[in-house]
Each structure stands twice: as structure tokens, then as C-alpha cells.
């Protein structure tokens, strides 16, 4: 089972503290080298997405007090671009000392991991990463169901073009899929924000 890499000084290291006592969380989903490589290996708009995620991470690290920052890393099967231990599996942005890494095997980052023990059920979670129609959708939906307020940042999540095998091999562009997921999640209760809105996002408003 995947496990979370928790700094020994973290409050979670204490058996009497099941959650890290932070109200704001930046949850980076599968922000790994393979998906942010140049296309076609990476997502179609990989350079822009990388820049936006980097700006979001920088804003989180500069906030005082900083939010809890969690890097979720997908552990792909042998032969996949994010196969465990390969260059494509590595995180695109190395975690700072007190940031947490959670390895996962499923789309929902809470499934089979300690993420639910790390993030408070009443915390506000800012989500970015890959892939919009898999991990982003599943994790945001689960977080809403456990009571978290979830914020998704446009331009800081992405996916791949989809080949419609049942419709003659036509291609649905990634941008359309991303927009559809945003509409679906907004309808479910996720708050959608643009990159221009991230100033002060990690402080109480």
C-alpha cells in the first residue's frame, strides 16, 4: 500500500494528533515529470500548466503562515510513463523540508493512502495537477463528500487529448475535456478560480 512520507517533526508524527492542524491545504496531484514533459509525452499545454502550478506553489510557500502542502505522486505500472522509480515518476517540483509526499495507486488520492489522516475534514483544499478527468475529478469529488471546501484553479490542471475509439477514432481536445470537468465539479460544489485570483488564496478571507 502506498504510504505518506511524513517529516518526523510533523504534528502527524504524534499518535494523539490524527490531522495536521492547518486550515488551508495546497494539494498537488500527479505533478510529475512525465506529464509535464513536452508533448506528446506530456499534456498538450504542458509549459503553461507548469508555469501556473509553479506560480501557485510559490504563492503557497510565500504565504504567512504557509498552508499545508501535499505532493501526491502516482505510482504507474511497469511500462507506463510514470512507472515507479523511473525519471517520469519523479515530482516536477521537489518538495521543501516540511512538505509531504503521498504515493497513490488509484485515481482518488484518498483511496489506499494516509491523505485522509493528514488533511482535516474541515480544511479548505486548493487543488492543481493531473489528470483533470481522472485524479482531479475523483479526488475533488471525494474531498467534497468528506466535508472539505475545494477550490480548483483553471490553467493549473490538465489532461491529454482523448481518442474516441467508439466514434471512429475522432479526438476530443484536452481543453474541451478540462472545461467539461470544471463545469461538472462546479455543479457539484467545487469553487473555480483563475490564476489572477490566487493572491491571498491561502489566508483567511
PyMOL commands that set and color helices and strands:
alter all, ss='L'
color gray80, all
select helices_A, chain A and resi 11-13+46-62+87-89+115-118+132-145+165-167+174-188+195-197
alter helices_A, ss='H'
color red, helices_A
select strands_A, chain A and resi 4-5+24-29+68-74+100-104+124-130+149-158+162-164+170-172+191-193
alter strands_A, ss='S'
color yellow, strands_A
deselect
rebuild
show_as cartoon
